[in-house]
Amino acid sequence: MTEAAVTLLSINAAEPQALRIGERLTRTGHFKQARSGDVLIGIDGIAGDFIADMKHHGGPDQALYLYSKADMDWWSEQLQRPLEPGFFGENLTLSHWWPELRIGDQLHLGDLVLEITAPRIPCSTLAARVGDSRFAKAFVKAERCGAYARVLKEGTVCAGQTVVVTPGDSACPSINEVFRYCHSKGLNPTFLRRLLAAPLAEKMRAEMEQKLARAEQQTQPLPGL
């Protein structure tokens, strides 16, 4: 049986909107709405897409967040309500993932070329959007995190386009491996070296370099021994 082609179902961006997180009222760009027609995607993503927390989101290595309708349909069953494209704050809603979503995979949509760089780590904003303060834990357990991508080549896209996937180096970790490691305890220098050899997003790279430095420091012999 031939595997169905991956399709771009929706292109989503957001205006700033108020969101209450606990006792705090903040502005967020999580409420993405579908854009119609041709949409230009540049090095920094979709023009006009509001990003409130630049410390953890956005930037050239996390220019776009991708999620799949297959995962969205699964969550719709879990949450017992219909979910529209953009619900998880994704910029591009794809029909489904390919067999192994991996750091370094490249996606071609006409002239646009993307490269997968990191998993999405859940936060209080996502939980507030869902309306459940415990949702981050459920998101981690489900391992349906979606992925960030950098733009290697700018281009104009529209909903309905086929996504041509060029797999990255098989030595690079899968998105779920990275996601799982980010929520595990302890340090794994072997995995960290493998991860840092991949085209990882710079924000996550800085964090993993610090972890590797700690791991290597712990394994160094004491002076005089």
C-alpha positions as CSV (number, residue, x, y, z in Angstrom):
1,M,0.0,0.0,0.0
2,T,1.4,3.4,-1.0
3,E,1.7,5.9,1.8
4,A,-0.4,9.0,1.4
5,A,1.5,12.2,0.5
6,V,2.0,14.7,3.3
7,T,-0.2,17.7,2.6
8,L,-0.1,21.3,3.9
9,L,-3.6,21.8,5.2
10,S,-3.4,25.2,6.8
11,I,-1.1,28.2,7.2
12,N,-1.8,30.0,10.5
13,A,-0.7,33.2,12.2
14,A,-1.9,35.3,15.1
15,E,-2.6,38.8,16.2
16,P,-1.8,39.5,19.9
17,Q,-4.6,38.4,22.2
18,A,-5.2,38.5,26.0
19,L,-4.9,35.2,27.9
20,R,-5.1,34.6,31.6
21,I,-2.5,32.3,33.0
22,G,-3.3,31.6,36.6
23,E,-3.6,35.1,38.2
24,R,-1.6,36.8,35.4
25,L,-3.1,38.4,32.4
26,T,-0.7,38.4,29.4
27,R,-0.7,38.8,25.6
28,T,-0.1,35.8,23.5
29,G,0.3,34.8,19.9
30,H,-1.0,31.3,20.5
31,F,-4.5,31.9,19.0
32,K,-3.5,31.2,15.4
33,Q,-6.0,31.7,12.6
34,A,-5.8,30.2,9.1
35,R,-4.6,32.5,6.3
36,S,-6.1,32.2,2.9
37,G,-4.4,32.4,-0.5
38,D,-0.7,32.6,-1.1
39,V,1.4,33.3,2.0
40,L,5.0,34.4,1.9
41,I,7.2,32.7,4.4
42,G,10.5,34.4,5.1
43,I,13.6,33.6,7.2
44,D,11.7,34.8,10.4
45,G,8.5,33.0,9.5
46,I,5.2,34.5,8.6
47,A,5.1,38.3,8.5
48,G,2.8,39.8,11.1
49,D,2.6,36.6,13.3
50,F,2.8,37.8,16.9
51,I,5.3,36.0,19.2
52,A,5.1,37.2,22.8
53,D,7.8,35.0,24.4
54,M,10.9,35.4,22.2
55,K,13.1,33.8,24.9
56,H,11.5,30.4,24.1
57,H,9.8,30.8,20.8
58,G,10.6,32.4,17.4
59,G,13.9,33.4,15.9
60,P,15.4,32.0,12.7
61,D,15.9,28.5,14.1
62,Q,12.3,28.3,15.3
63,A,10.7,30.4,12.6
64,L,7.8,28.0,12.2
65,Y,6.0,25.5,14.4
66,L,4.5,22.5,12.7
67,Y,1.8,20.2,13.9
68,S,-0.2,17.4,12.3
69,K,-3.9,16.9,11.8
70,A,-3.4,13.3,12.7
71,D,-2.2,14.3,16.2
72,M,-4.9,17.0,16.4
73,D,-7.6,14.4,15.7
74,W,-6.1,12.2,18.5
75,W,-6.3,15.2,20.9
76,S,-9.8,16.0,19.8
77,E,-10.8,12.5,21.0
78,Q,-8.9,13.0,24.3
79,L,-10.4,16.4,25.0
80,Q,-13.8,15.5,23.6
81,R,-14.1,18.6,21.5
82,P,-13.4,19.5,17.9
83,L,-10.0,21.3,17.3
84,E,-9.4,23.7,14.4
85,P,-6.0,24.2,12.7
86,G,-3.8,26.5,14.7
87,F,-5.2,25.3,18.0
88,F,-1.8,24.2,19.3
89,G,-0.2,27.5,18.1
90,E,1.2,25.9,15.0
91,N,2.0,27.9,11.9
92,L,1.7,25.0,9.5
93,T,-0.8,22.2,9.9
94,L,0.3,19.1,8.0
95,S,-1.9,16.2,7.2
96,H,0.4,13.7,9.0
97,W,4.0,13.0,9.8
98,W,6.3,10.7,7.9
99,P,7.6,7.5,9.5
100,E,10.4,9.1,11.5
101,L,10.3,12.8,12.2
102,R,13.9,13.7,12.8
103,I,16.2,16.7,13.4
104,G,17.6,17.7,10.0
105,D,14.7,16.5,7.9
106,Q,14.0,19.0,5.1
107,L,10.6,19.9,3.7
108,H,10.1,21.3,0.2
109,L,6.9,23.2,-0.7
110,G,7.5,24.7,-4.1
111,D,10.4,27.2,-3.6
112,L,10.1,27.1,0.2
113,V,12.6,24.8,2.0
114,L,12.4,24.1,5.7
115,E,14.6,22.1,8.1
116,I,13.3,20.5,11.3
117,T,15.3,21.8,14.3
118,A,13.6,20.9,17.6
119,P,10.6,19.6,19.4
120,R,8.1,21.9,21.0
121,I,8.3,21.9,24.9
122,P,4.9,22.5,26.5
123,C,4.4,25.6,28.8
124,S,1.8,27.3,30.9
125,T,0.5,29.2,27.8
126,L,-0.4,26.0,26.1
127,A,-2.1,24.7,29.2
128,A,-4.1,27.9,29.6
129,R,-5.1,27.7,25.9
130,V,-6.5,24.3,26.5
131,G,-8.1,25.4,29.7
132,D,-6.4,22.8,31.9
133,S,-3.5,23.6,34.2
134,R,-2.4,19.9,34.1
135,F,-2.3,19.7,30.3
136,A,1.5,20.1,30.0
137,K,1.9,16.7,31.8
138,A,-0.6,15.1,29.4
139,F,1.3,16.6,26.4
140,V,4.6,15.2,27.6
141,K,3.1,11.7,28.2
142,A,1.4,11.6,24.8
143,E,4.7,12.4,22.9
144,R,2.8,14.3,20.2
145,C,4.9,17.4,20.4
146,G,5.2,18.7,16.9
147,A,8.3,20.4,15.7
148,Y,10.0,23.7,15.0
149,A,11.7,24.4,11.7
150,R,14.1,27.0,10.2
151,V,13.6,28.4,6.8
152,L,16.5,27.5,4.5
153,K,14.9,29.1,1.5
154,E,12.1,31.6,1.5
155,G,9.0,30.9,-0.6
156,T,5.3,31.4,-1.1
157,V,2.9,28.6,-0.1
158,C,-0.8,27.9,0.0
159,A,-3.0,25.3,1.6
160,G,-3.4,22.1,-0.3
161,Q,0.3,21.9,-1.4
162,T,2.1,18.6,-1.3
163,V,5.1,18.5,1.1
164,V,8.2,16.7,-0.3
165,V,10.3,15.3,2.6
166,T,14.0,14.8,2.3
167,P,15.1,12.7,5.4
168,G,18.0,14.0,7.4
169,D,21.0,12.1,8.5
170,S,19.9,8.9,10.2
171,A,22.5,9.6,12.9
172,C,20.4,12.6,14.0
173,P,18.0,11.9,16.8
174,S,14.2,11.8,16.1
175,I,12.0,14.5,17.5
176,N,10.5,12.1,20.0
177,E,13.9,11.0,21.2
178,V,14.8,14.6,21.9
179,F,11.5,15.4,23.5
180,R,11.8,12.3,25.7
181,Y,15.3,13.3,26.7
182,C,14.2,16.8,27.6
183,H,11.8,15.4,30.1
184,S,14.1,12.7,31.6
185,K,16.3,12.9,34.7
186,G,20.0,12.6,34.7
187,L,22.6,13.3,32.0
188,N,23.5,11.2,29.0
189,P,26.7,12.5,27.4
190,T,26.5,10.0,24.5
191,F,23.1,11.2,23.5
192,L,24.0,14.8,24.0
193,R,27.0,14.6,21.7
194,R,24.8,12.9,19.1
195,L,22.2,15.6,19.5
196,L,24.8,18.5,19.3
197,A,26.1,17.0,16.0
198,A,22.7,17.6,14.5
199,P,21.3,20.9,13.0
200,L,19.6,21.6,16.3
201,A,17.8,25.0,17.1
202,E,20.3,27.4,18.8
203,K,18.1,28.0,21.8
204,M,18.0,24.2,22.6
205,R,21.7,23.8,21.6
206,A,22.8,26.3,24.3
207,E,20.9,24.3,26.9
208,M,22.3,21.0,25.7
209,E,25.8,22.3,25.6
210,Q,25.5,23.3,29.3
211,K,24.2,19.8,30.1
212,L,27.1,18.2,28.3
213,A,29.6,20.4,30.1
214,R,28.1,19.3,33.4
215,A,28.1,15.6,32.4
216,E,31.7,15.8,31.3
217,Q,32.7,17.5,34.6
218,Q,31.0,14.8,36.6
219,T,33.0,12.1,34.7
220,Q,36.4,13.8,35.2
221,P,38.8,12.0,37.6
222,L,39.6,13.8,40.9
223,P,43.1,15.4,41.0
224,G,45.7,13.0,42.2
225,L,43.7,9.8,41.5
